[in-house]
Amino acid sequence: MPTVLQQRGDLCTAKGQFTNTHWSVVLAAGQCGTAQSAQALEVLCRTYWHPLYAYVRRRGYAEHDAQDLTQEFFARLLEK
């Protein structure tokens, strides 16, 4: 079975578009306190940051506000 980082290439997509969810990466991210969990969280954040940012921009927010909102989304997600 490929590691989370090996799956990373499968998650990439054109900027601003959501990719198919790789549930194995999501499940690995949920295993708190493991090295694989940290890698999976990094993969998810890198994969979904730009599509979420692009979505917020399309909703009419300025560049700086969209960046802040996207970062806040991930901060709240990681808190939980």
MOFEN-V601003 format. One record per helix or strand of 3 or more residues. SS is the DSSP state (2 for helix, 1 for strand). FROM is the first residue (numbers start at 1). TO is the last residue. Records with the same first field share a line. If there is no record, write none. Layout:
SS->FROM-TO / FROM-TO
This chain:
2->4-11 / 23-29 / 35-58 / 63-79
